[in-house]
Amino acid sequence: MWPPTYNLFTASLAVSLCSLSVKLMDDHLDQERDRCCGRANLAERLGAGTIAYAAMLLALAAGLDTALSLSLFLASYVVGMFNDLSRIMPTRLSGWQESAVVFALGGFLFGFRIMLFALLFIIAVQLFDDCIDSKTDRLCGQRNFACRLGLAECLLAGVAALAGACWLDETLFVPALIGTGLAYGGMLRYQGVKQG
């Protein structure tokens, strides 16, 4: 049996790799918008290899901690659909139907408790990210949750979602928080270097 510090390290690393995978996929989809806003975008640097790198990072994350990394990835997909809930997707399902199917599949594969944990955690990350990006998104004509709800309300909702995730499973919460913090810090550093 591995010691607890090893489990914490591998789970945190898995979350970091999963976070970077999601970031690469987001950047691939948001290239045009980021170019208009003058925002740093990793996909522009990696070019056609962006999705291949994202897939490789996700595979490595799944190898380290399958349930945690893949539940967070699926939850990221669900939360990413929040702006397109009524839009018809290539599957011919609406955004909310596709989200429900993805959540149900994640629950079937990993358990509904871990999927709910992942969903609450990713909602919190999205809300905090929207607070950070509120000025830039407003200038670009994007109405994120901080613009729609208000900065304080968005921040409070993020804290509530984070508290809910911690209440559901504090053993998953710690590596999720560490891994996301490390990945996010690295991305902010990259953006600072790119803009500087």
C-alpha positions in Angstrom: 0.0 0.0 0.0 1.3 3.5 -0.9 1.9 6.0 1.9 -0.7 8.8 2.2 1.8 11.5 0.9 2.3 9.5 -2.3 -1.4 9.3 -2.8 -1.8 13.0 -2.2 1.1 13.8 -4.6 -0.2 11.5 -7.4 -3.8 12.7 -7.0 -2.7 16.4 -7.1 -0.5 15.7 -10.1 -3.4 14.0 -11.9 -5.6 17.0 -11.2 -2.9 19.4 -12.5 -2.6 17.4 -15.7 -6.3 17.2 -16.1 -6.6 21.0 -15.6 -4.0 21.6 -18.3 -5.8 19.3 -20.6 -9.0 21.2 -20.2 -7.2 24.5 -20.6 -5.7 23.4 -23.9 -9.1 22.3 -25.2 -10.7 25.5 -24.1 -7.9 27.5 -25.8 -8.4 25.5 -28.9 -12.1 26.4 -29.0 -11.6 30.0 -27.9 -8.7 31.0 -30.3 -10.7 33.6 -32.2 -12.2 35.3 -29.2 -8.9 35.4 -27.3 -7.2 36.9 -30.4 -9.8 39.7 -30.4 -9.4 40.3 -26.7 -5.6 40.2 -26.9 -5.6 37.3 -24.3 -2.8 34.7 -24.2 -3.8 31.5 -25.8 -1.7 28.3 -25.6 -3.4 26.8 -28.7 -1.9 29.6 -30.9 1.6 28.5 -29.8 1.0 24.7 -30.1 -1.0 25.0 -33.3 -2.4 21.7 -34.8 -0.9 19.7 -32.0 -3.1 21.3 -29.3 -5.7 18.5 -29.1 -3.0 15.8 -29.3 -1.2 17.4 -26.3 -4.5 17.8 -24.4 -5.3 14.1 -25.0 -1.9 13.0 -23.9 -2.2 15.1 -20.7 -5.6 13.6 -20.0 -4.3 10.1 -20.5 -1.4 10.7 -18.1 -3.9 12.1 -15.5 -6.1 9.1 -15.9 -3.1 6.8 -15.4 -2.3 8.5 -12.1 -5.9 8.8 -10.7 -8.6 7.6 -13.1 -11.7 8.4 -11.0 -10.7 11.9 -9.8 -9.2 13.2 -13.1 -11.9 11.8 -15.4 -14.8 12.9 -13.2 -13.3 16.4 -13.1 -12.8 16.3 -16.9 -16.5 15.2 -17.4 -17.7 17.9 -15.0 -15.7 20.5 -16.9 -17.5 19.4 -20.0 -20.9 19.8 -18.3 -20.0 23.2 -16.9 -18.6 24.3 -20.2 -22.1 23.7 -21.7 -23.8 26.2 -19.3 -23.7 28.9 -21.9 -25.1 26.6 -24.6 -27.9 24.8 -22.7 -30.5 25.3 -25.4 -28.2 25.0 -28.4 -28.5 21.8 -30.5 -25.3 19.9 -30.5 -23.8 17.6 -33.2 -25.3 14.7 -31.2 -28.8 16.3 -32.0 -29.3 16.7 -28.3 -29.6 20.2 -26.7 -26.8 21.4 -24.5 -28.7 20.5 -21.3 -29.6 17.0 -22.5 -25.9 16.3 -23.5 -24.8 17.6 -20.1 -27.3 15.3 -18.3 -26.1 12.3 -20.4 -22.4 13.1 -19.6 -23.1 13.5 -15.9 -25.1 10.3 -15.8 -22.3 8.4 -17.6 -19.8 9.8 -15.2 -22.0 8.7 -12.3 -22.3 5.2 -13.7 -18.6 4.9 -14.2 -17.2 6.6 -11.1 -20.2 7.0 -8.7 -22.6 9.8 -8.4 -21.0 11.1 -5.2 -17.7 11.8 -6.9 -19.4 13.3 -10.0 -21.4 15.6 -7.7 -18.2 16.5 -5.9 -16.5 17.2 -9.3 -19.4 19.2 -10.6 -19.5 21.5 -7.5 -15.7 21.9 -7.6 -15.6 22.8 -11.3 -18.6 25.2 -10.8 -16.6 26.9 -8.1 -13.5 27.1 -10.3 -15.6 28.5 -13.2 -17.2 31.2 -10.9 -13.8 32.3 -9.5 -12.3 32.4 -13.0 -15.3 34.5 -14.2 -14.6 37.0 -11.3 -11.0 37.3 -12.4 -11.9 37.7 -16.1 -14.9 39.9 -15.6 -13.3 43.1 -16.8 -11.7 41.5 -19.9 -14.8 39.6 -20.8 -17.0 42.7 -20.4 -14.6 44.6 -22.8 -14.8 41.7 -25.3 -18.6 41.6 -25.1 -18.7 38.3 -23.3 -21.2 38.0 -20.4 -19.8 35.6 -18.0 -21.4 34.7 -14.6 -19.7 37.6 -12.8 -21.2 40.0 -15.4 -24.6 38.4 -15.1 -24.9 37.9 -11.4 -22.6 40.6 -10.1 -19.0 40.2 -8.8 -19.9 39.7 -5.1 -22.7 37.3 -5.8 -20.5 35.3 -8.2 -17.8 35.1 -5.6 -20.3 34.0 -2.9 -21.8 31.3 -5.2 -18.2 30.1 -5.8 -17.5 29.9 -2.1 -20.7 28.0 -1.5 -19.9 25.5 -4.3 -16.4 25.0 -3.0 -17.8 24.4 0.5 -20.3 21.9 -0.9 -17.5 20.0 -2.6 -15.4 19.9 0.6 -18.4 18.7 2.6 -19.1 15.9 0.1 -15.5 14.5 0.1 -12.7 16.3 1.9 -10.2 13.5 0.9 -10.7 14.4 -2.8 -11.0 18.1 -2.0 -7.4 18.6 -0.9 -5.7 17.1 -4.0 -8.2 18.8 -6.2 -7.5 22.2 -4.6 -3.7 21.7 -4.7 -3.6 20.4 -8.3 -5.9 23.1 -9.6 -3.9 25.8 -7.8 -0.6 24.5 -9.3 -2.0 24.4 -12.8 -3.8 27.7 -12.5 -0.6 29.4 -11.1 1.4 28.0 -14.0 -1.2 29.3 -16.5 -1.2 32.8 -15.0 2.6 32.8 -15.1 2.5 31.9 -18.8 -0.1 34.6 -19.5 2.1 37.2 -17.6 5.2 36.2 -19.6 3.2 36.3 -22.9 1.7 39.7 -22.2 4.9 41.2 -20.6 
